[in-house]
């Protein structure tokens, strides 16, 4: 008898997503709520470093208009050159934060972003797909 395949075809980067969210839950379970975003970022960076994932932190991405740089964006994390991870502190998804990640995805021609909120009672995350 063959083992059933659990991979869904409609999910972008399922294994990578599961690894990233696993790291987020591990960080949340170990250090809890109430810390600064910078502290969560340091913990996530350490967890990513201890994983097999390739990542860059605080990636500067220029905003270009008519061939000229008019601003800069900073991605919290770019993982495997495929997934943007943005972290926030709070318990509600703000439209501005969702729009921010979607804009980052579009501008960088990437398909998947994960927006994670470190909230008082649990970790919330939302997968955002750039179609």
Phi, psi and omega in degrees: 000135180273149179284135180293145178269125183264356182291127176268139181281341185268002180257131179280125178050060185299313183296317179296318178300315181296320178297314181296313181293327175299318177296317179300314179294322178298314179299312182299315182295330182274325183245349173074200185254160172105000180267170180284159176302322180299321179293317177298320180299317179296319179294317179295318179300318179295317179295319178295321179298324180279352177266183178268009185274139174273133181210159171232147184244144180050056182282121179278124180236118181289148172260123186244133176229126181050041176080003180240142177285122181244358180181182180221145169244151177236114177279135178302308178216144168238116188250127180056024183054026183230324190238129173270131175243119176246134181244143180221160175250129182145179184236010177227139177285119179270138179303322180299322180288321177297313178300322179300311181294318179298321178295317178301316180298311181298313183295330183257006179054045177251159186262329189229135172233147174239124177253118184243133177246126174269105188251166182302321185256340180192172174271131174249142173216154180225131174271129180241126185248132175265110182275000000 
